[in-house]
């Protein structure tokens, strides 16, 4: 079955960096675009970054993270990453990996990112 397992969250000071990982299994990873979402307390889940599948790679970012976050993937490792730099308190949220495969939406369990001094 499809599995997405996130890791790499934690507590970081404002201005710091974190790198989130999402290990995927149960589907042909190279054929599927991957996304990172986040959900802060009391807020709706929002799309943070998207990376296309194999071939010419396209990426897209929410305006709030452009220039600070970078999404990347390694199809040989079935892994997608989210490098987060210059973190701000408003980046505090649970971050989720997402794949849309065969008409279904799949989510990881999420990883908590807390930006605080």
C-alpha positions as CSV (number, residue, x, y, z in Angstrom):
1,X,0.0,0.0,0.0
2,X,1.0,3.6,-0.4
3,X,3.1,4.9,2.5
4,X,4.5,8.4,3.1
5,X,6.8,8.8,6.1
6,X,8.0,12.3,7.1
7,X,10.9,13.1,9.3
8,X,13.2,16.0,10.2
9,X,10.9,18.3,12.1
10,X,11.8,19.9,15.4
11,X,12.3,23.1,17.4
12,X,14.4,25.8,15.7
13,X,15.1,29.5,16.5
14,X,14.0,32.2,14.1
15,X,16.4,32.5,11.2
16,X,17.4,28.9,11.5
17,X,17.1,26.0,9.0
18,X,15.5,22.5,8.9
19,X,15.4,19.9,6.2
20,X,12.3,17.7,6.1
21,X,12.3,14.3,4.4
22,X,9.5,12.2,3.0
23,X,10.1,8.5,2.2
24,X,7.6,7.1,-0.2
25,X,6.7,3.5,-1.0
26,X,3.8,1.5,-2.6
27,X,3.7,3.3,-5.9
28,X,6.0,4.3,-8.8
29,X,7.5,7.4,-7.2
30,X,9.0,8.8,-10.4
31,X,5.6,9.0,-12.1
32,X,4.0,11.1,-9.4
33,X,4.2,14.8,-8.6
34,X,4.9,15.4,-4.8
35,X,3.7,18.1,-2.5
36,X,4.4,19.5,0.9
37,X,1.5,21.0,2.9
38,X,1.4,22.5,6.3
39,X,-1.3,23.1,8.9
40,X,-0.9,25.6,11.8
41,X,-3.2,25.4,14.9
42,X,-6.6,26.8,14.1
43,X,-5.8,27.2,10.4
44,X,-6.6,25.3,7.3
45,X,-4.0,23.0,5.6
46,X,-2.1,25.0,3.0
47,X,0.0,24.0,0.0
48,X,3.6,24.9,0.6
49,X,5.5,23.5,-2.4
50,X,5.1,21.2,-5.4
51,X,7.6,19.3,-7.5
52,X,6.7,17.6,-10.8
53,X,7.6,14.0,-11.6
54,X,10.5,12.8,-13.7
55,X,11.7,14.5,-16.8
56,X,11.9,18.3,-16.8
57,X,11.4,19.1,-13.1
58,X,9.1,22.0,-12.3
59,X,8.7,23.4,-8.8
60,X,6.1,25.8,-7.4
61,X,5.9,27.6,-4.0
62,X,3.5,29.5,-1.8
63,X,4.3,33.2,-1.8
64,X,4.9,33.0,1.9
65,X,7.9,30.7,1.4
66,X,9.4,31.7,-1.9
67,X,13.1,32.3,-1.7
68,X,13.3,30.5,1.7
69,X,12.1,27.0,1.0
70,X,13.4,24.5,-1.6
71,X,11.6,21.3,-2.6
72,X,13.7,18.5,-4.3
73,X,13.4,14.8,-5.0
74,X,15.5,11.8,-5.7
75,X,13.6,9.2,-7.7
76,X,16.3,6.6,-7.1
77,X,15.7,6.9,-3.3
78,X,11.9,7.5,-3.5
79,X,12.4,10.5,-1.3
80,X,11.3,14.2,-1.5
81,X,12.8,16.9,0.7
82,X,11.9,20.3,1.9
83,X,14.8,22.5,2.8
84,X,13.6,25.4,4.9
85,X,15.9,28.4,5.5
86,X,15.4,31.7,7.3
87,X,12.6,30.2,9.3
88,X,10.0,32.5,10.9
89,X,7.6,31.9,13.8
90,X,4.8,31.9,11.3
91,X,6.3,28.8,9.7
92,X,5.3,26.9,12.8
93,X,3.0,24.1,11.8
94,X,2.7,20.4,11.2
95,X,4.2,19.6,7.7
96,X,2.7,16.9,5.6
97,X,4.0,15.1,2.5
98,X,1.3,14.4,-0.2
99,X,0.9,12.3,-3.2
100,X,-2.0,12.1,-5.6
101,X,-2.0,8.6,-7.1
102,X,-4.7,6.7,-9.1
103,X,-7.3,9.2,-8.1
104,X,-6.6,9.1,-4.4
105,X,-4.9,11.5,-2.1
106,X,-2.3,10.1,0.2
107,X,-0.8,11.8,3.3
108,X,2.0,11.1,5.7
109,X,1.6,11.3,9.4
110,X,3.1,14.8,9.6
111,X,6.1,16.2,11.3
112,X,6.0,19.2,13.7
113,X,8.1,22.2,13.0
114,X,8.2,24.8,15.7
115,X,10.0,28.1,15.2
116,X,10.6,29.9,18.5
117,X,13.2,31.7,20.5
